[in-house]
Amino acid sequence: MEQSSGRKRYLPEKRAEILKQHLLEKKTLPDVGDANGIHPTMYYRWLKELLSNATYAFEKGRNKECQEWKNRALELEKKLTRKNEVLSELMEEHVALKKSLGVK
């Protein structure tokens, strides 16, 4: 839980934990609310948000797509590193050539 300016803010992990206490552990809502300092309205807002986004848990292609983006990022990072190495070598050769010709 993060606190700023007197208002409580709960991390997503904590919100899920609180929802689980009521849904899976069958604790009463007043008990869950009192133990965690939340009002039932907040609990139901979090529950509504959870259920409205539940379809994401069942999407099969999301992990594959995410992995493809990570692979692409790694590929581009390698390409950028190689480009920087080549550029560095060319600049060294350029400076050495300028020194040998006496050009400033």
N, C-alpha and C positions, 0 to 999 in steps of 0.2 A: 504494500500500500504506500502510495506517495502522498505527502501532505504539502499543500501550499495555500497560503491565505485562509486557513481554517477549513477548507473544503477537502473532504477525503476523496482520493482518486485510487481506484483499484486497478492493478495490472490485470491483463486478460487471464493469466494463470490463476490469480486469486478469484476472479469472477467465476471461472469454471469450477474451481474448488467449492465455492459457496453454493453454486447451482447443484453440484453433485451431492452435497450434504443433504439437500432436501429431496432431490429426485431419486438418488440411488441408496442413500443411507436411511431414507425415510424419516429424517428428523423433521419435527414440525417447523413450519415457517416462522412462527414467533421465536422459537429456540435458535434457529439459524440467524434470524435478524438480530436478536439480542447478543448472540455470541460474536457477530461480526460487525455490529453497529450499522446495519442497513435497514431501511424502511421497506415494507412489503412492495410498495410501488416501484422501488429500484429493482427489487428482485424480479418482479414481473417484466420490467423493461429489459433486463438482461436476458430473461428467458425468451422473450419475443425476438430479441436480436439473434440469439442462438438458433432458434427454430427457423427464422427467416434466412439464415445463412447455412442451414444444415445440408443443402444440396452440394456444397463444395466438398464435403467429406466423401461424397459418393462419386465424384467425377474421376474417371479413370485416366484421362489424358493429361491432367494437370501436372503430375509428377514427371512424366516424360517430357512435357513441354518445358518445364522448369529446368530439367537436366540438360535439354538441348540448348537453352539460353546460357547455362553455366559453361557448357563445352565451347560454345561460340565465344564467350568472354575470354576463356583461357586461350583459345586459338588467337584471338585478336591481341591479347597481352603478349604472347610469344612473338607475333609478327611485329609489334611495336618495339619490343626489346631488340629484336634483330635489326630493325631499321635504325634504332639509336646506336647500336654497335657499329653499323656501316657508316653512319654519319660521323661518329667519333673518329673512325679510322681515316675517313676522307679529310676531316678537319686537321688531324695530325699531319697528314701528308701535305696539305695546303700550307700549314704553318712552316713545316720543314722546307718546303720549296721556296717560300717567301724569304726565309732566313738565308738559304743558299744563294739566292739572287740578290740579296741585300735590299729587298723591298720592305717598307714599313707597313 
